[in-house]
Amino acid sequence: MKNILIPSTLQNDTINAVKTAIKSSNGDQCQLILMLLADIPDTFSSASLLRNINEGLSTTQENVLLMCRQIILESKNCSLKIHHQYGISSPVFKNIMEHFAIGLTIITPSFKSSKKKINSFCIQIISNSKCPILHTNANFEEEIFSQALYIKNSDSSLHAEDLQAYVNTIFSLKIVSETKTSETEPFLTDTISKNNINILIETRKPKKLKLLRKEKAALNEMLGLPVLSLYEDIS
């Protein structure tokens, strides 16, 4: 396992994301990169620039950060780095991924629902990257994933057996069932229940970046399970 990136607004779900990242490392040496994003102020005043950049953290955010540091101290193989990123673009994100040797990105509901434009734009950039993404959901608690359902896109040529070996480089789990995105939600819920599914797998393809694009409801929001999203070209 390479290092793990967690873009964050330092809400409580970041704590579970850190716990999950530690478990997914399987005891290997791993660095967790907690990325905090901020806009570059549109100003020519150096004093104003520094004032806007150094807004500080709220009490809640400080408590979340403290808890994350305590959890890391209790782990024997993981370290934590706080990365403050001012402004984001595809080339900048690519450099971040290469510099920190990122092998997995974890996106939390609080980051996904953030009203800050830079955060929503960052999610689009992450989705266009080739890095695996773990989307957690609101009721998510850290656990060891074991049973996966692969929800296949209608235009995808990849089958469950094509993904299994690649998935095992990220998590030690088994894809026990495969279905299509065209299936109804009740059918998917029934499949999840019958097979004791605790994580979903999907593949994705790059999309055109749009600053104000409104995304449709994601699988983890619809079905209440974390989703491992893999770039379509996994060769």
VOTIVO-446581 format. One record per residue (C-alpha): residue in one letter; x, y, z. Coordinates in steps of 0.5 Angstrom, whole numbers. Each point is the difference from the previous one (the first is absolute). Layout:
<nuvos>
+---+-------+-------+-------+
: r :    xx :    yy :    zz :
+---+-------+-------+-------+
: A :     X :     Y :     Z :
...
+---+-------+-------+-------+
</nuvos>
This chain:
<nuvos>
+---+-------+-------+-------+
: r :    xx :    yy :    zz :
+---+-------+-------+-------+
: M :     0 :     0 :     0 :
: K :     3 :     7 :    -2 :
: N :    -2 :     6 :     4 :
: I :    -7 :     2 :     1 :
: L :    -3 :     7 :    -1 :
: I :    -6 :     3 :     4 :
: P :    -3 :     7 :    -3 :
: S :    -4 :     2 :     6 :
: T :    -3 :     6 :     4 :
: L :     1 :    -3 :     6 :
: Q :    -7 :    -3 :     2 :
: N :    -1 :    -6 :     5 :
: D :     0 :    -5 :    -7 :
: T :     7 :     2 :    -1 :
: I :     2 :    -4 :     7 :
: N :    -3 :    -6 :    -3 :
: A :     3 :     1 :    -7 :
: V :     7 :     0 :     4 :
: K :    -2 :    -6 :     4 :
: T :    -2 :    -4 :    -7 :
: A :     7 :     3 :    -3 :
: I :     4 :    -4 :     5 :
: K :    -4 :    -6 :     0 :
: S :     1 :     0 :    -8 :
: S :     7 :     0 :     1 :
: N :     0 :    -7 :     2 :
: G :     6 :     2 :     5 :
: D :     5 :     2 :    -5 :
: Q :     3 :     7 :     0 :
: C :    -5 :     5 :    -2 :
: Q :     0 :     8 :     0 :
: L :    -7 :     3 :     1 :
: I :    -1 :     7 :    -4 :
: L :    -5 :     4 :     3 :
: M :    -1 :     6 :    -5 :
: L :    -4 :     6 :     2 :
: L :    -2 :     5 :    -6 :
: A :     0 :     7 :     0 :
: D :    -1 :     5 :    -6 :
: I :     5 :     5 :    -2 :
: P :    -3 :     7 :     2 :
: D :    -1 :     5 :    -6 :
: T :     4 :     5 :     3 :
: F :     7 :     4 :    -1 :
: S :     1 :     2 :     7 :
: S :     5 :    -5 :     4 :
: A :    -3 :     2 :     6 :
: S :    -7 :    -2 :    -2 :
: L :     2 :    -6 :    -3 :
: L :     4 :    -3 :     6 :
: R :    -7 :     2 :     4 :
: N :    -4 :    -4 :    -4 :
: I :     5 :    -6 :    -1 :
: N :     1 :    -1 :     7 :
: E :    -8 :     0 :     3 :
: G :     2 :    -5 :     5 :
: L :    -5 :    -6 :     2 :
: S :    -6 :     0 :     4 :
: T :     0 :    -4 :     7 :
: T :    -4 :    -6 :    -4 :
: Q :     6 :     0 :    -5 :
: E :     5 :     0 :     5 :
: N :    -3 :    -6 :     4 :
: V :    -1 :    -4 :    -6 :
: L :     8 :     1 :    -2 :
: L :     2 :    -1 :     7 :
: M :    -4 :    -7 :     0 :
: C :     3 :    -2 :    -7 :
: R :     7 :     1 :     3 :
: Q :    -2 :    -4 :     6 :
: I :    -2 :    -6 :    -4 :
: I :     6 :     1 :    -5 :
: L :     5 :     0 :     7 :
: E :    -4 :    -7 :     2 :
: S :     2 :    -3 :    -7 :
: K :     6 :    -3 :    -1 :
: N :     1 :     1 :    -7 :
: C :    -3 :     6 :    -3 :
: S :     2 :     7 :     1 :
: L :    -4 :     7 :    -2 :
: K :     1 :     6 :    -4 :
: I :    -4 :     6 :     0 :
: H :     0 :     3 :    -7 :
: H :    -2 :     7 :    -1 :
: Q :    -2 :     1 :    -7 :
: Y :    -2 :     7 :    -3 :
: G :    -3 :     0 :    -6 :
: I :    -1 :    -7 :    -5 :
: S :     0 :    -2 :    -7 :
: S :     1 :    -6 :    -4 :
: P :     8 :     1 :     0 :
: V :     1 :     2 :     7 :
: F :    -4 :    -6 :     2 :
: K :     4 :    -5 :    -4 :
: N :     6 :     3 :     3 :
: I :    -3 :    -1 :     7 :
: M :    -1 :    -8 :    -2 :
: E :     7 :    -1 :    -2 :
: H :     3 :     4 :     5 :
: F :    -3 :    -4 :     6 :
: A :     0 :    -7 :    -4 :
: I :    -8 :     0 :     1 :
: G :    -3 :    -7 :    -1 :
: L :    -7 :     1 :     2 :
: T :    -5 :     7 :     2 :
: I :    -5 :    -1 :     5 :
: I :    -6 :     5 :    -1 :
: T :    -4 :     2 :     6 :
: P :    -8 :     2 :    -1 :
: S :     2 :     7 :     4 :
: F :     5 :     1 :    -5 :
: K :    -4 :    -2 :    -6 :
: S :    -6 :     5 :     3 :
: S :     4 :     6 :     1 :
: K :    -2 :     6 :    -3 :
: K :     7 :     3 :    -2 :
: K :     1 :     0 :    -7 :
: I :     7 :    -2 :     1 :
: N :    -2 :    -7 :     3 :
: S :    -5 :    -2 :    -5 :
: F :     4 :     2 :    -6 :
: C :     6 :    -4 :     4 :
: I :    -5 :    -6 :     0 :
: Q :    -1 :     0 :    -8 :
: I :     8 :     0 :     0 :
: I :     1 :    -6 :     4 :
: S :    -6 :    -3 :    -4 :
: N :     4 :     1 :    -6 :
: S :     6 :    -3 :     3 :
: K :     2 :    -7 :    -1 :
: C :     1 :    -1 :     8 :
: P :    -5 :    -5 :     3 :
: I :    -5 :     4 :     4 :
: L :    -4 :    -2 :     6 :
: H :    -6 :     3 :     1 :
: T :    -3 :     0 :     8 :
: N :    -7 :     1 :     2 :
: A :    -3 :     4 :     5 :
: N :    -2 :    -6 :     5 :
: F :     7 :    -3 :    -2 :
: E :     5 :    -3 :     6 :
: E :     6 :    -3 :    -2 :
: E :     1 :    -7 :    -1 :
: I :     3 :    -6 :    -4 :
: F :    -3 :    -1 :    -6 :
: S :    -1 :    -7 :    -3 :
: Q :    -6 :    -1 :    -4 :
: A :    -1 :     5 :    -6 :
: L :    -5 :     1 :    -6 :
: Y :     2 :     2 :    -6 :
: I :    -5 :     5 :    -4 :
: K :     2 :     0 :    -7 :
: N :    -1 :     6 :    -5 :
: S :    -4 :    -1 :    -6 :
: D :     6 :     2 :    -4 :
: S :     5 :    -4 :     4 :
: S :     4 :    -6 :    -3 :
: L :     3 :    -2 :     7 :
: H :    -3 :    -6 :     4 :
: A :     1 :    -2 :     7 :
: E :     5 :    -5 :    -2 :
: D :     4 :     6 :    -3 :
: L :     0 :     4 :     6 :
: Q :     1 :    -5 :     5 :
: A :     8 :     0 :     0 :
: Y :     0 :     8 :     0 :
: V :    -4 :     1 :     5 :
: N :     4 :    -5 :     5 :
: T :     6 :     5 :    -1 :
: I :    -5 :     5 :     4 :
: F :    -4 :    -4 :     5 :
: S :     0 :    -7 :     1 :
: L :    -7 :    -2 :    -2 :
: K :    -4 :    -4 :    -5 :
: I :    -5 :     2 :    -5 :
: V :    -6 :    -5 :     1 :
: S :    -5 :     3 :    -5 :
: E :    -1 :     4 :    -6 :
: T :    -6 :     4 :    -2 :
: K :    -1 :     6 :    -5 :
: T :    -1 :     8 :     2 :
: S :    -7 :    -1 :    -4 :
: E :    -3 :    -5 :     6 :
: T :    -5 :     3 :     4 :
: E :     2 :     3 :     7 :
: P :    -5 :    -6 :     4 :
: F :     4 :    -5 :    -5 :
: L :     7 :     2 :     2 :
: T :    -2 :     1 :     8 :
: D :    -3 :    -7 :     0 :
: T :     7 :    -3 :    -4 :
: I :     4 :     4 :     6 :
: S :    -4 :    -3 :     5 :
: K :     0 :    -7 :    -2 :
: N :     8 :     0 :    -2 :
: N :     2 :     4 :     7 :
: I :     3 :     5 :    -4 :
: N :     4 :     5 :     3 :
: I :     3 :     4 :    -5 :
: L :    -2 :     2 :    -7 :
: I :     5 :     0 :    -6 :
: E :    -1 :     5 :    -7 :
: T :     4 :     2 :    -5 :
: R :     0 :     7 :    -3 :
: K :     3 :     4 :    -6 :
: P :     2 :     7 :    -1 :
: K :    -5 :     6 :     0 :
: K :     1 :     7 :    -3 :
: L :     1 :     5 :     6 :
: K :    -5 :     5 :     2 :
: L :     1 :     4 :     6 :
: L :    -8 :     0 :     1 :
: R :    -2 :    -7 :    -2 :
: K :    -5 :    -3 :     4 :
: E :     1 :    -7 :     1 :
: K :    -5 :    -6 :     0 :
: A :    -1 :    -4 :     7 :
: A :     6 :    -4 :     1 :
: L :    -1 :    -8 :     1 :
: N :     2 :     1 :     7 :
: E :    -5 :     5 :     2 :
: M :    -5 :    -4 :    -4 :
: L :     1 :    -7 :     3 :
: G :     4 :     2 :     7 :
: L :     6 :    -4 :    -1 :
: P :     7 :     3 :    -1 :
: V :     2 :    -1 :    -8 :
: L :     7 :    -1 :    -3 :
: S :     1 :     4 :    -6 :
: L :     5 :    -3 :    -5 :
: Y :     2 :     4 :    -7 :
: E :    -2 :    -4 :    -6 :
: D :     7 :    -1 :    -3 :
: I :     3 :    -5 :     6 :
: S :     5 :    -3 :    -5 :
+---+-------+-------+-------+
</nuvos>
